[in-house]
Amino acid sequence: MDFMTAVKFCFNNYFSIEGRAQRSQYWWFSLFAVIIYIIGGALDVVTQLPIFYMIAALALLAPSICVAIRRLHDKDKSGWWLLIAFIPLVGPLYLLYLFVTRGTEGENRFGPDPLA
């Protein structure tokens, strides 16, 4: 999946947690979010109005959570595993491990393999 396809898919499925997301979809959307955050922060500095970053963060909150849940589904994990990030140090590292490793091959309880 390329950059634009991943971003379009995530915005088309703004509130959808159904299915699975392959690694490229998750990481391309994460890169898009970082770019938007940087632009929003730069606009805040230039205009001296601390609103653009907040708008960007609110606009990207739901699709970021949903694509992370779909990424966990690819690993055959429930979306509730996102809460492991609240465990200091170990939680975010384990979540990063889940996000960078390949998903389960073949169909799992959340749907067909997105790479197939």
Phi and psi restraints in degrees (range 20) as a CNS / XPLOR table:
assign (resid 1 and name C) (resid 2 and name N)
       (resid 2 and name CA) (resid 2 and name C) 1.0 -94.2 20.0 2
assign (resid 2 and name N) (resid 2 and name CA)
       (resid 2 and name C) (resid 3 and name N) 1.0 177.7 20.0 2
assign (resid 2 and name C) (resid 3 and name N)
       (resid 3 and name CA) (resid 3 and name C) 1.0 -57.8 20.0 2
assign (resid 3 and name N) (resid 3 and name CA)
       (resid 3 and name C) (resid 4 and name N) 1.0 -55.1 20.0 2
assign (resid 3 and name C) (resid 4 and name N)
       (resid 4 and name CA) (resid 4 and name C) 1.0 -66.3 20.0 2
assign (resid 4 and name N) (resid 4 and name CA)
       (resid 4 and name C) (resid 5 and name N) 1.0 -37.8 20.0 2
assign (resid 4 and name C) (resid 5 and name N)
       (resid 5 and name CA) (resid 5 and name C) 1.0 -63.2 20.0 2
assign (resid 5 and name N) (resid 5 and name CA)
       (resid 5 and name C) (resid 6 and name N) 1.0 -42.4 20.0 2
assign (resid 5 and name C) (resid 6 and name N)
       (resid 6 and name CA) (resid 6 and name C) 1.0 -64.4 20.0 2
assign (resid 6 and name N) (resid 6 and name CA)
       (resid 6 and name C) (resid 7 and name N) 1.0 -44.0 20.0 2
assign (resid 6 and name C) (resid 7 and name N)
       (resid 7 and name CA) (resid 7 and name C) 1.0 -66.1 20.0 2
assign (resid 7 and name N) (resid 7 and name CA)
       (resid 7 and name C) (resid 8 and name N) 1.0 -44.7 20.0 2
assign (resid 7 and name C) (resid 8 and name N)
       (resid 8 and name CA) (resid 8 and name C) 1.0 -61.6 20.0 2
assign (resid 8 and name N) (resid 8 and name CA)
       (resid 8 and name C) (resid 9 and name N) 1.0 -43.6 20.0 2
assign (resid 8 and name C) (resid 9 and name N)
       (resid 9 and name CA) (resid 9 and name C) 1.0 -61.8 20.0 2
assign (resid 9 and name N) (resid 9 and name CA)
       (resid 9 and name C) (resid 10 and name N) 1.0 -42.9 20.0 2
assign (resid 9 and name C) (resid 10 and name N)
       (resid 10 and name CA) (resid 10 and name C) 1.0 -66.2 20.0 2
assign (resid 10 and name N) (resid 10 and name CA)
       (resid 10 and name C) (resid 11 and name N) 1.0 -37.4 20.0 2
assign (resid 10 and name C) (resid 11 and name N)
       (resid 11 and name CA) (resid 11 and name C) 1.0 -76.8 20.0 2
assign (resid 11 and name N) (resid 11 and name CA)
       (resid 11 and name C) (resid 12 and name N) 1.0 -30.4 20.0 2
assign (resid 11 and name C) (resid 12 and name N)
       (resid 12 and name CA) (resid 12 and name C) 1.0 -69.8 20.0 2
assign (resid 12 and name N) (resid 12 and name CA)
       (resid 12 and name C) (resid 13 and name N) 1.0 -27.3 20.0 2
assign (resid 12 and name C) (resid 13 and name N)
       (resid 13 and name CA) (resid 13 and name C) 1.0 -111.0 20.0 2
assign (resid 13 and name N) (resid 13 and name CA)
       (resid 13 and name C) (resid 14 and name N) 1.0 49.4 20.0 2
assign (resid 13 and name C) (resid 14 and name N)
       (resid 14 and name CA) (resid 14 and name C) 1.0 -52.2 20.0 2
assign (resid 14 and name N) (resid 14 and name CA)
       (resid 14 and name C) (resid 15 and name N) 1.0 -44.4 20.0 2
assign (resid 14 and name C) (resid 15 and name N)
       (resid 15 and name CA) (resid 15 and name C) 1.0 -115.4 20.0 2
assign (resid 15 and name N) (resid 15 and name CA)
       (resid 15 and name C) (resid 16 and name N) 1.0 14.5 20.0 2
assign (resid 15 and name C) (resid 16 and name N)
       (resid 16 and name CA) (resid 16 and name C) 1.0 -91.1 20.0 2
assign (resid 16 and name N) (resid 16 and name CA)
       (resid 16 and name C) (resid 17 and name N) 1.0 127.5 20.0 2
assign (resid 16 and name C) (resid 17 and name N)
       (resid 17 and name CA) (resid 17 and name C) 1.0 -112.2 20.0 2
assign (resid 17 and name N) (resid 17 and name CA)
       (resid 17 and name C) (resid 18 and name N) 1.0 10.6 20.0 2
assign (resid 17 and name C) (resid 18 and name N)
       (resid 18 and name CA) (resid 18 and name C) 1.0 -81.1 20.0 2
assign (resid 18 and name N) (resid 18 and name CA)
       (resid 18 and name C) (resid 19 and name N) 1.0 142.4 20.0 2
assign (resid 18 and name C) (resid 19 and name N)
       (resid 19 and name CA) (resid 19 and name C) 1.0 91.9 20.0 2
assign (resid 19 and name N) (resid 19 and name CA)
       (resid 19 and name C) (resid 20 and name N) 1.0 -163.2 20.0 2
assign (resid 19 and name C) (resid 20 and name N)
       (resid 20 and name CA) (resid 20 and name C) 1.0 -129.5 20.0 2
assign (resid 20 and name N) (resid 20 and name CA)
       (resid 20 and name C) (resid 21 and name N) 1.0 150.9 20.0 2
assign (resid 20 and name C) (resid 21 and name N)
       (resid 21 and name CA) (resid 21 and name C) 1.0 -121.6 20.0 2
assign (resid 21 and name N) (resid 21 and name CA)
       (resid 21 and name C) (resid 22 and name N) 1.0 126.8 20.0 2
assign (resid 21 and name C) (resid 22 and name N)
       (resid 22 and name CA) (resid 22 and name C) 1.0 -73.1 20.0 2
assign (resid 22 and name N) (resid 22 and name CA)
       (resid 22 and name C) (resid 23 and name N) 1.0 166.1 20.0 2
assign (resid 22 and name C) (resid 23 and name N)
       (resid 23 and name CA) (resid 23 and name C) 1.0 -57.0 20.0 2
assign (resid 23 and name N) (resid 23 and name CA)
       (resid 23 and name C) (resid 24 and name N) 1.0 -44.9 20.0 2
assign (resid 23 and name C) (resid 24 and name N)
       (resid 24 and name CA) (resid 24 and name C) 1.0 -62.1 20.0 2
assign (resid 24 and name N) (resid 24 and name CA)
       (resid 24 and name C) (resid 25 and name N) 1.0 -37.9 20.0 2
assign (resid 24 and name C) (resid 25 and name N)
       (resid 25 and name CA) (resid 25 and name C) 1.0 -62.7 20.0 2
assign (resid 25 and name N) (resid 25 and name CA)
       (resid 25 and name C) (resid 26 and name N) 1.0 -45.9 20.0 2
assign (resid 25 and name C) (resid 26 and name N)
       (resid 26 and name CA) (resid 26 and name C) 1.0 -63.1 20.0 2
assign (resid 26 and name N) (resid 26 and name CA)
       (resid 26 and name C) (resid 27 and name N) 1.0 -48.7 20.0 2
assign (resid 26 and name C) (resid 27 and name N)
       (resid 27 and name CA) (resid 27 and name C) 1.0 -73.5 20.0 2
assign (resid 27 and name N) (resid 27 and name CA)
       (resid 27 and name C) (resid 28 and name N) 1.0 -33.0 20.0 2
assign (resid 27 and name C) (resid 28 and name N)
       (resid 28 and name CA) (resid 28 and name C) 1.0 -65.2 20.0 2
assign (resid 28 and name N) (resid 28 and name CA)
       (resid 28 and name C) (resid 29 and name N) 1.0 -41.7 20.0 2
assign (resid 28 and name C) (resid 29 and name N)
       (resid 29 and name CA) (resid 29 and name C) 1.0 -67.5 20.0 2
assign (resid 29 and name N) (resid 29 and name CA)
       (resid 29 and name C) (resid 30 and name N) 1.0 -35.5 20.0 2
assign (resid 29 and name C) (resid 30 and name N)
       (resid 30 and name CA) (resid 30 and name C) 1.0 -63.5 20.0 2
assign (resid 30 and name N) (resid 30 and name CA)
       (resid 30 and name C) (resid 31 and name N) 1.0 -41.1 20.0 2
assign (resid 30 and name C) (resid 31 and name N)
       (resid 31 and name CA) (resid 31 and name C) 1.0 -63.1 20.0 2
assign (resid 31 and name N) (resid 31 and name CA)
       (resid 31 and name C) (resid 32 and name N) 1.0 -43.6 20.0 2
assign (resid 31 and name C) (resid 32 and name N)
       (resid 32 and name CA) (resid 32 and name C) 1.0 -57.8 20.0 2
assign (resid 32 and name N) (resid 32 and name CA)
       (resid 32 and name C) (resid 33 and name N) 1.0 -45.0 20.0 2
assign (resid 32 and name C) (resid 33 and name N)
       (resid 33 and name CA) (resid 33 and name C) 1.0 -62.3 20.0 2
assign (resid 33 and name N) (resid 33 and name CA)
       (resid 33 and name C) (resid 34 and name N) 1.0 -42.5 20.0 2
assign (resid 33 and name C) (resid 34 and name N)
       (resid 34 and name CA) (resid 34 and name C) 1.0 -62.8 20.0 2
assign (resid 34 and name N) (resid 34 and name CA)
       (resid 34 and name C) (resid 35 and name N) 1.0 -41.3 20.0 2
assign (resid 34 and name C) (resid 35 and name N)
       (resid 35 and name CA) (resid 35 and name C) 1.0 -62.9 20.0 2
assign (resid 35 and name N) (resid 35 and name CA)
       (resid 35 and name C) (resid 36 and name N) 1.0 -43.9 20.0 2
assign (resid 35 and name C) (resid 36 and name N)
       (resid 36 and name CA) (resid 36 and name C) 1.0 -64.8 20.0 2
assign (resid 36 and name N) (resid 36 and name CA)
       (resid 36 and name C) (resid 37 and name N) 1.0 -39.1 20.0 2
assign (resid 36 and name C) (resid 37 and name N)
       (resid 37 and name CA) (resid 37 and name C) 1.0 -63.5 20.0 2
assign (resid 37 and name N) (resid 37 and name CA)
       (resid 37 and name C) (resid 38 and name N) 1.0 -40.8 20.0 2
assign (resid 37 and name C) (resid 38 and name N)
       (resid 38 and name CA) (resid 38 and name C) 1.0 -65.0 20.0 2
assign (resid 38 and name N) (resid 38 and name CA)
       (resid 38 and name C) (resid 39 and name N) 1.0 -43.9 20.0 2
assign (resid 38 and name C) (resid 39 and name N)
       (resid 39 and name CA) (resid 39 and name C) 1.0 -63.3 20.0 2
assign (resid 39 and name N) (resid 39 and name CA)
       (resid 39 and name C) (resid 40 and name N) 1.0 -44.4 20.0 2
assign (resid 39 and name C) (resid 40 and name N)
       (resid 40 and name CA) (resid 40 and name C) 1.0 -61.7 20.0 2
assign (resid 40 and name N) (resid 40 and name CA)
       (resid 40 and name C) (resid 41 and name N) 1.0 -41.8 20.0 2
assign (resid 40 and name C) (resid 41 and name N)
       (resid 41 and name CA) (resid 41 and name C) 1.0 -64.9 20.0 2
assign (resid 41 and name N) (resid 41 and name CA)
       (resid 41 and name C) (resid 42 and name N) 1.0 -39.6 20.0 2
assign (resid 41 and name C) (resid 42 and name N)
       (resid 42 and name CA) (resid 42 and name C) 1.0 -65.6 20.0 2
assign (resid 42 and name N) (resid 42 and name CA)
       (resid 42 and name C) (resid 43 and name N) 1.0 -40.6 20.0 2
assign (resid 42 and name C) (resid 43 and name N)
       (resid 43 and name CA) (resid 43 and name C) 1.0 -64.6 20.0 2
assign (resid 43 and name N) (resid 43 and name CA)
       (resid 43 and name C) (resid 44 and name N) 1.0 -35.0 20.0 2
assign (resid 43 and name C) (resid 44 and name N)
       (resid 44 and name CA) (resid 44 and name C) 1.0 -61.8 20.0 2
assign (resid 44 and name N) (resid 44 and name CA)
       (resid 44 and name C) (resid 45 and name N) 1.0 -42.8 20.0 2
assign (resid 44 and name C) (resid 45 and name N)
       (resid 45 and name CA) (resid 45 and name C) 1.0 -68.4 20.0 2
assign (resid 45 and name N) (resid 45 and name CA)
       (resid 45 and name C) (resid 46 and name N) 1.0 -44.6 20.0 2
assign (resid 45 and name C) (resid 46 and name N)
       (resid 46 and name CA) (resid 46 and name C) 1.0 -65.8 20.0 2
assign (resid 46 and name N) (resid 46 and name CA)
       (resid 46 and name C) (resid 47 and name N) 1.0 -45.7 20.0 2
assign (resid 46 and name C) (resid 47 and name N)
       (resid 47 and name CA) (resid 47 and name C) 1.0 -88.4 20.0 2
assign (resid 47 and name N) (resid 47 and name CA)
       (resid 47 and name C) (resid 48 and name N) 1.0 -11.0 20.0 2
assign (resid 47 and name C) (resid 48 and name N)
       (resid 48 and name CA) (resid 48 and name C) 1.0 57.1 20.0 2
assign (resid 48 and name N) (resid 48 and name CA)
       (resid 48 and name C) (resid 49 and name N) 1.0 31.0 20.0 2
assign (resid 48 and name C) (resid 49 and name N)
       (resid 49 and name CA) (resid 49 and name C) 1.0 -119.4 20.0 2
assign (resid 49 and name N) (resid 49 and name CA)
       (resid 49 and name C) (resid 50 and name N) 1.0 114.1 20.0 2
assign (resid 49 and name C) (resid 50 and name N)
       (resid 50 and name CA) (resid 50 and name C) 1.0 -80.9 20.0 2
assign (resid 50 and name N) (resid 50 and name CA)
       (resid 50 and name C) (resid 51 and name N) 1.0 61.3 20.0 2
assign (resid 50 and name C) (resid 51 and name N)
       (resid 51 and name CA) (resid 51 and name C) 1.0 -122.7 20.0 2
assign (resid 51 and name N) (resid 51 and name CA)
       (resid 51 and name C) (resid 52 and name N) 1.0 -31.2 20.0 2
assign (resid 51 and name C) (resid 52 and name N)
       (resid 52 and name CA) (resid 52 and name C) 1.0 -66.9 20.0 2
assign (resid 52 and name N) (resid 52 and name CA)
       (resid 52 and name C) (resid 53 and name N) 1.0 -42.1 20.0 2
assign (resid 52 and name C) (resid 53 and name N)
       (resid 53 and name CA) (resid 53 and name C) 1.0 -63.9 20.0 2
assign (resid 53 and name N) (resid 53 and name CA)
       (resid 53 and name C) (resid 54 and name N) 1.0 -40.3 20.0 2
assign (resid 53 and name C) (resid 54 and name N)
       (resid 54 and name CA) (resid 54 and name C) 1.0 -64.3 20.0 2
assign (resid 54 and name N) (resid 54 and name CA)
       (resid 54 and name C) (resid 55 and name N) 1.0 -41.5 20.0 2
assign (resid 54 and name C) (resid 55 and name N)
       (resid 55 and name CA) (resid 55 and name C) 1.0 -63.2 20.0 2
assign (resid 55 and name N) (resid 55 and name CA)
       (resid 55 and name C) (resid 56 and name N) 1.0 -43.9 20.0 2
assign (resid 55 and name C) (resid 56 and name N)
       (resid 56 and name CA) (resid 56 and name C) 1.0 -62.7 20.0 2
assign (resid 56 and name N) (resid 56 and name CA)
       (resid 56 and name C) (resid 57 and name N) 1.0 -43.3 20.0 2
assign (resid 56 and name C) (resid 57 and name N)
       (resid 57 and name CA) (resid 57 and name C) 1.0 -63.9 20.0 2
assign (resid 57 and name N) (resid 57 and name CA)
       (resid 57 and name C) (resid 58 and name N) 1.0 -42.2 20.0 2
assign (resid 57 and name C) (resid 58 and name N)
       (resid 58 and name CA) (resid 58 and name C) 1.0 -68.7 20.0 2
assign (resid 58 and name N) (resid 58 and name CA)
       (resid 58 and name C) (resid 59 and name N) 1.0 -38.0 20.0 2
assign (resid 58 and name C) (resid 59 and name N)
       (resid 59 and name CA) (resid 59 and name C) 1.0 -68.4 20.0 2
assign (resid 59 and name N) (resid 59 and name CA)
       (resid 59 and name C) (resid 60 and name N) 1.0 -31.2 20.0 2
assign (resid 59 and name C) (resid 60 and name N)
       (resid 60 and name CA) (resid 60 and name C) 1.0 -97.8 20.0 2
assign (resid 60 and name N) (resid 60 and name CA)
       (resid 60 and name C) (resid 61 and name N) 1.0 -3.2 20.0 2
assign (resid 60 and name C) (resid 61 and name N)
       (resid 61 and name CA) (resid 61 and name C) 1.0 -62.0 20.0 2
assign (resid 61 and name N) (resid 61 and name CA)
       (resid 61 and name C) (resid 62 and name N) 1.0 -55.2 20.0 2
assign (resid 61 and name C) (resid 62 and name N)
       (resid 62 and name CA) (resid 62 and name C) 1.0 -63.5 20.0 2
assign (resid 62 and name N) (resid 62 and name CA)
       (resid 62 and name C) (resid 63 and name N) 1.0 -49.2 20.0 2
assign (resid 62 and name C) (resid 63 and name N)
       (resid 63 and name CA) (resid 63 and name C) 1.0 -65.9 20.0 2
assign (resid 63 and name N) (resid 63 and name CA)
       (resid 63 and name C) (resid 64 and name N) 1.0 -29.6 20.0 2
assign (resid 63 and name C) (resid 64 and name N)
       (resid 64 and name CA) (resid 64 and name C) 1.0 -67.8 20.0 2
assign (resid 64 and name N) (resid 64 and name CA)
       (resid 64 and name C) (resid 65 and name N) 1.0 -42.7 20.0 2
assign (resid 64 and name C) (resid 65 and name N)
       (resid 65 and name CA) (resid 65 and name C) 1.0 -65.8 20.0 2
assign (resid 65 and name N) (resid 65 and name CA)
       (resid 65 and name C) (resid 66 and name N) 1.0 -43.1 20.0 2
assign (resid 65 and name C) (resid 66 and name N)
       (resid 66 and name CA) (resid 66 and name C) 1.0 -65.6 20.0 2
assign (resid 66 and name N) (resid 66 and name CA)
       (resid 66 and name C) (resid 67 and name N) 1.0 -41.3 20.0 2
assign (resid 66 and name C) (resid 67 and name N)
       (resid 67 and name CA) (resid 67 and name C) 1.0 -70.0 20.0 2
assign (resid 67 and name N) (resid 67 and name CA)
       (resid 67 and name C) (resid 68 and name N) 1.0 -31.6 20.0 2
assign (resid 67 and name C) (resid 68 and name N)
       (resid 68 and name CA) (resid 68 and name C) 1.0 -67.1 20.0 2
assign (resid 68 and name N) (resid 68 and name CA)
       (resid 68 and name C) (resid 69 and name N) 1.0 -39.5 20.0 2
assign (resid 68 and name C) (resid 69 and name N)
       (resid 69 and name CA) (resid 69 and name C) 1.0 -65.9 20.0 2
assign (resid 69 and name N) (resid 69 and name CA)
       (resid 69 and name C) (resid 70 and name N) 1.0 -42.8 20.0 2
assign (resid 69 and name C) (resid 70 and name N)
       (resid 70 and name CA) (resid 70 and name C) 1.0 -64.8 20.0 2
assign (resid 70 and name N) (resid 70 and name CA)
       (resid 70 and name C) (resid 71 and name N) 1.0 -32.7 20.0 2
assign (resid 70 and name C) (resid 71 and name N)
       (resid 71 and name CA) (resid 71 and name C) 1.0 -65.8 20.0 2
assign (resid 71 and name N) (resid 71 and name CA)
       (resid 71 and name C) (resid 72 and name N) 1.0 -41.4 20.0 2
assign (resid 71 and name C) (resid 72 and name N)
       (resid 72 and name CA) (resid 72 and name C) 1.0 -64.9 20.0 2
assign (resid 72 and name N) (resid 72 and name CA)
       (resid 72 and name C) (resid 73 and name N) 1.0 -35.5 20.0 2
assign (resid 72 and name C) (resid 73 and name N)
       (resid 73 and name CA) (resid 73 and name C) 1.0 -61.2 20.0 2
assign (resid 73 and name N) (resid 73 and name CA)
       (resid 73 and name C) (resid 74 and name N) 1.0 -34.2 20.0 2
assign (resid 73 and name C) (resid 74 and name N)
       (resid 74 and name CA) (resid 74 and name C) 1.0 -64.2 20.0 2
assign (resid 74 and name N) (resid 74 and name CA)
       (resid 74 and name C) (resid 75 and name N) 1.0 -26.7 20.0 2
assign (resid 74 and name C) (resid 75 and name N)
       (resid 75 and name CA) (resid 75 and name C) 1.0 -91.1 20.0 2
assign (resid 75 and name N) (resid 75 and name CA)
       (resid 75 and name C) (resid 76 and name N) 1.0 7.6 20.0 2
assign (resid 75 and name C) (resid 76 and name N)
       (resid 76 and name CA) (resid 76 and name C) 1.0 63.6 20.0 2
assign (resid 76 and name N) (resid 76 and name CA)
       (resid 76 and name C) (resid 77 and name N) 1.0 37.3 20.0 2
assign (resid 76 and name C) (resid 77 and name N)
       (resid 77 and name CA) (resid 77 and name C) 1.0 -117.1 20.0 2
assign (resid 77 and name N) (resid 77 and name CA)
       (resid 77 and name C) (resid 78 and name N) 1.0 149.9 20.0 2
assign (resid 77 and name C) (resid 78 and name N)
       (resid 78 and name CA) (resid 78 and name C) 1.0 -71.9 20.0 2
assign (resid 78 and name N) (resid 78 and name CA)
       (resid 78 and name C) (resid 79 and name N) 1.0 156.7 20.0 2
assign (resid 78 and name C) (resid 79 and name N)
       (resid 79 and name CA) (resid 79 and name C) 1.0 -64.1 20.0 2
assign (resid 79 and name N) (resid 79 and name CA)
       (resid 79 and name C) (resid 80 and name N) 1.0 -21.0 20.0 2
assign (resid 79 and name C) (resid 80 and name N)
       (resid 80 and name CA) (resid 80 and name C) 1.0 -63.4 20.0 2
assign (resid 80 and name N) (resid 80 and name CA)
       (resid 80 and name C) (resid 81 and name N) 1.0 -17.0 20.0 2
assign (resid 80 and name C) (resid 81 and name N)
       (resid 81 and name CA) (resid 81 and name C) 1.0 -64.5 20.0 2
assign (resid 81 and name N) (resid 81 and name CA)
       (resid 81 and name C) (resid 82 and name N) 1.0 -15.6 20.0 2
assign (resid 81 and name C) (resid 82 and name N)
       (resid 82 and name CA) (resid 82 and name C) 1.0 -60.2 20.0 2
assign (resid 82 and name N) (resid 82 and name CA)
       (resid 82 and name C) (resid 83 and name N) 1.0 -29.5 20.0 2
assign (resid 82 and name C) (resid 83 and name N)
       (resid 83 and name CA) (resid 83 and name C) 1.0 -68.2 20.0 2
assign (resid 83 and name N) (resid 83 and name CA)
       (resid 83 and name C) (resid 84 and name N) 1.0 -13.0 20.0 2
assign (resid 83 and name C) (resid 84 and name N)
       (resid 84 and name CA) (resid 84 and name C) 1.0 -65.2 20.0 2
assign (resid 84 and name N) (resid 84 and name CA)
       (resid 84 and name C) (resid 85 and name N) 1.0 -18.1 20.0 2
assign (resid 84 and name C) (resid 85 and name N)
       (resid 85 and name CA) (resid 85 and name C) 1.0 -63.7 20.0 2
assign (resid 85 and name N) (resid 85 and name CA)
       (resid 85 and name C) (resid 86 and name N) 1.0 -18.5 20.0 2
assign (resid 85 and name C) (resid 86 and name N)
       (resid 86 and name CA) (resid 86 and name C) 1.0 -79.7 20.0 2
assign (resid 86 and name N) (resid 86 and name CA)
       (resid 86 and name C) (resid 87 and name N) 1.0 -9.0 20.0 2
assign (resid 86 and name C) (resid 87 and name N)
       (resid 87 and name CA) (resid 87 and name C) 1.0 -81.0 20.0 2
assign (resid 87 and name N) (resid 87 and name CA)
       (resid 87 and name C) (resid 88 and name N) 1.0 120.1 20.0 2
assign (resid 87 and name C) (resid 88 and name N)
       (resid 88 and name CA) (resid 88 and name C) 1.0 -57.1 20.0 2
assign (resid 88 and name N) (resid 88 and name CA)
       (resid 88 and name C) (resid 89 and name N) 1.0 137.5 20.0 2
assign (resid 88 and name C) (resid 89 and name N)
       (resid 89 and name CA) (resid 89 and name C) 1.0 63.7 20.0 2
assign (resid 89 and name N) (resid 89 and name CA)
       (resid 89 and name C) (resid 90 and name N) 1.0 -59.0 20.0 2
assign (resid 89 and name C) (resid 90 and name N)
       (resid 90 and name CA) (resid 90 and name C) 1.0 -71.1 20.0 2
assign (resid 90 and name N) (resid 90 and name CA)
       (resid 90 and name C) (resid 91 and name N) 1.0 -40.2 20.0 2
assign (resid 90 and name C) (resid 91 and name N)
       (resid 91 and name CA) (resid 91 and name C) 1.0 -60.0 20.0 2
assign (resid 91 and name N) (resid 91 and name CA)
       (resid 91 and name C) (resid 92 and name N) 1.0 -55.6 20.0 2
assign (resid 91 and name C) (resid 92 and name N)
       (resid 92 and name CA) (resid 92 and name C) 1.0 -62.0 20.0 2
assign (resid 92 and name N) (resid 92 and name CA)
       (resid 92 and name C) (resid 93 and name N) 1.0 -34.2 20.0 2
assign (resid 92 and name C) (resid 93 and name N)
       (resid 93 and name CA) (resid 93 and name C) 1.0 -66.9 20.0 2
assign (resid 93 and name N) (resid 93 and name CA)
       (resid 93 and name C) (resid 94 and name N) 1.0 -41.2 20.0 2
assign (resid 93 and name C) (resid 94 and name N)
       (resid 94 and name CA) (resid 94 and name C) 1.0 -67.5 20.0 2
assign (resid 94 and name N) (resid 94 and name CA)
       (resid 94 and name C) (resid 95 and name N) 1.0 -38.5 20.0 2
assign (resid 94 and name C) (resid 95 and name N)
       (resid 95 and name CA) (resid 95 and name C) 1.0 -64.0 20.0 2
assign (resid 95 and name N) (resid 95 and name CA)
       (resid 95 and name C) (resid 96 and name N) 1.0 -41.4 20.0 2
assign (resid 95 and name C) (resid 96 and name N)
       (resid 96 and name CA) (resid 96 and name C) 1.0 -60.9 20.0 2
assign (resid 96 and name N) (resid 96 and name CA)
       (resid 96 and name C) (resid 97 and name N) 1.0 -42.0 20.0 2
assign (resid 96 and name C) (resid 97 and name N)
       (resid 97 and name CA) (resid 97 and name C) 1.0 -58.2 20.0 2
assign (resid 97 and name N) (resid 97 and name CA)
       (resid 97 and name C) (resid 98 and name N) 1.0 -43.9 20.0 2
assign (resid 97 and name C) (resid 98 and name N)
       (resid 98 and name CA) (resid 98 and name C) 1.0 -64.6 20.0 2
assign (resid 98 and name N) (resid 98 and name CA)
       (resid 98 and name C) (resid 99 and name N) 1.0 -36.3 20.0 2
assign (resid 98 and name C) (resid 99 and name N)
       (resid 99 and name CA) (resid 99 and name C) 1.0 -74.2 20.0 2
assign (resid 99 and name N) (resid 99 and name CA)
       (resid 99 and name C) (resid 100 and name N) 1.0 -28.8 20.0 2
assign (resid 99 and name C) (resid 100 and name N)
       (resid 100 and name CA) (resid 100 and name C) 1.0 -94.2 20.0 2
assign (resid 100 and name N) (resid 100 and name CA)
       (resid 100 and name C) (resid 101 and name N) 1.0 -17.2 20.0 2
assign (resid 100 and name C) (resid 101 and name N)
       (resid 101 and name CA) (resid 101 and name C) 1.0 -86.7 20.0 2
assign (resid 101 and name N) (resid 101 and name CA)
       (resid 101 and name C) (resid 102 and name N) 1.0 158.2 20.0 2
assign (resid 101 and name C) (resid 102 and name N)
       (resid 102 and name CA) (resid 102 and name C) 1.0 -66.5 20.0 2
assign (resid 102 and name N) (resid 102 and name CA)
       (resid 102 and name C) (resid 103 and name N) 1.0 145.3 20.0 2
assign (resid 102 and name C) (resid 103 and name N)
       (resid 103 and name CA) (resid 103 and name C) 1.0 -72.1 20.0 2
assign (resid 103 and name N) (resid 103 and name CA)
       (resid 103 and name C) (resid 104 and name N) 1.0 175.8 20.0 2
assign (resid 103 and name C) (resid 104 and name N)
       (resid 104 and name CA) (resid 104 and name C) 1.0 -67.4 20.0 2
assign (resid 104 and name N) (resid 104 and name CA)
       (resid 104 and name C) (resid 105 and name N) 1.0 138.5 20.0 2
assign (resid 104 and name C) (resid 105 and name N)
       (resid 105 and name CA) (resid 105 and name C) 1.0 -78.1 20.0 2
assign (resid 105 and name N) (resid 105 and name CA)
       (resid 105 and name C) (resid 106 and name N) 1.0 141.1 20.0 2
assign (resid 105 and name C) (resid 106 and name N)
       (resid 106 and name CA) (resid 106 and name C) 1.0 79.1 20.0 2
assign (resid 106 and name N) (resid 106 and name CA)
       (resid 106 and name C) (resid 107 and name N) 1.0 -171.4 20.0 2
assign (resid 106 and name C) (resid 107 and name N)
       (resid 107 and name CA) (resid 107 and name C) 1.0 -76.2 20.0 2
assign (resid 107 and name N) (resid 107 and name CA)
       (resid 107 and name C) (resid 108 and name N) 1.0 141.8 20.0 2
assign (resid 107 and name C) (resid 108 and name N)
       (resid 108 and name CA) (resid 108 and name C) 1.0 -127.0 20.0 2
assign (resid 108 and name N) (resid 108 and name CA)
       (resid 108 and name C) (resid 109 and name N) 1.0 -170.7 20.0 2
assign (resid 108 and name C) (resid 109 and name N)
       (resid 109 and name CA) (resid 109 and name C) 1.0 -68.7 20.0 2
assign (resid 109 and name N) (resid 109 and name CA)
       (resid 109 and name C) (resid 110 and name N) 1.0 -9.4 20.0 2
assign (resid 109 and name C) (resid 110 and name N)
       (resid 110 and name CA) (resid 110 and name C) 1.0 -102.9 20.0 2
assign (resid 110 and name N) (resid 110 and name CA)
       (resid 110 and name C) (resid 111 and name N) 1.0 -2.3 20.0 2
assign (resid 110 and name C) (resid 111 and name N)
       (resid 111 and name CA) (resid 111 and name C) 1.0 136.8 20.0 2
assign (resid 111 and name N) (resid 111 and name CA)
       (resid 111 and name C) (resid 112 and name N) 1.0 -173.7 20.0 2
assign (resid 111 and name C) (resid 112 and name N)
       (resid 112 and name CA) (resid 112 and name C) 1.0 -73.6 20.0 2
assign (resid 112 and name N) (resid 112 and name CA)
       (resid 112 and name C) (resid 113 and name N) 1.0 161.9 20.0 2
assign (resid 112 and name C) (resid 113 and name N)
       (resid 113 and name CA) (resid 113 and name C) 1.0 -65.7 20.0 2
assign (resid 113 and name N) (resid 113 and name CA)
       (resid 113 and name C) (resid 114 and name N) 1.0 124.3 20.0 2
assign (resid 113 and name C) (resid 114 and name N)
       (resid 114 and name CA) (resid 114 and name C) 1.0 -69.6 20.0 2
assign (resid 114 and name N) (resid 114 and name CA)
       (resid 114 and name C) (resid 115 and name N) 1.0 -16.9 20.0 2
assign (resid 114 and name C) (resid 115 and name N)
       (resid 115 and name CA) (resid 115 and name C) 1.0 -85.7 20.0 2
assign (resid 115 and name N) (resid 115 and name CA)
       (resid 115 and name C) (resid 116 and name N) 1.0 -12.6 20.0 2
